[in-house]
Amino acid sequence: MKKGDVDIPQHKPGNMAENSMGGTELLTMELFKRLPDEYKDYFQFVVSRVYELEDKPRLYWVHDLALDPIHSFLTESDGISKFKKLVFVSHWQQQQFNTLLKIPYSKGVVIKNAIDPIVDAPNSRQYRTDRLLLKNRVGPLQLIYCSTPQRGLDVLLGALDMLDRDDWHLHVYSSYDLYGWKDNDKPFESLFNTIENHPNMTNYGAVPYEELREAWKKMHILAYPSTWQETSCRVAMEAMSAHCAVVTSNWGALPETCGEYSYMYTYTENKLDHVERFADMLEDVMDDYWSEKTQKTLDNAQEYAYNHYSWSKRIEQWTGFLDNLKYEIENEEYND
């Protein structure tokens, strides 16, 4: 999917995300591709940032952290009243908005993010055969990092430097160019240089989404020592659906996203301690990756992602929510 395939609010001229193809933009395009026009005509979907409010029932689809300054207007006397509902992407996120901004639970609803699973039929015999070919037991374990660099890339590189082994290759898909903000990569040039000069690392920068989807099929481990409070985590969802072990911290909504199917450690603010904790967990997963127990966990994670994060499930939640809200609005108007 590329910009222009589906019209979304964020890509309107002048919007901060006009040139972005990050996770939120992909998610919005995937929703709008499936959502019948009657809903898009009846409601205004305001995604992440308020921009040119229209005279129709509005939904504020929130993807960012509660204390992000873009949400400060919600604390004003008429801030919340601009919207019929706030749509949150996790229960953790809604709790944060309630605790930190005093947004009533009654004003919001949680509709979790969704993905097109990397594998269409995870239980099929053909897929199991293909997986054995793509995720070969012979050779190095394939690690992947595919978030913006400030979310833990430095911790990952520090942890790999601690490992006394070279049976791995790290594939890095990380650049602010994905959002059209290439200059934001400059503070991380030393990290990118380390990757470029390391024989066991490859840096791809920002690539088209379809290319990343193909890469997932060959990966073994999502190496994501998250230092960012994720409100949800599309990357983790895709990793699970691709039969990859998810090694990450318990920061933000990651425990909610991954359920019991990741290899998770307690986050720490101390950077050196974080490097050590991640290195320990990563090495344990690498040691046991091909064990029957780990492979069974990955089977269960893949099934969980397929059943709970597929768009086939999520679009029903969206249309059901919108139908009920439309009924409430029209019933209120009738009674008035």
Summary of the structure (lengths in Angstrom):
residues: 336
radius of gyration: 20.8
end to end distance: 44.3
largest distance: 71.6
contacts: 1022
relative contact order: 0.13
helix: 50%
strand: 12%
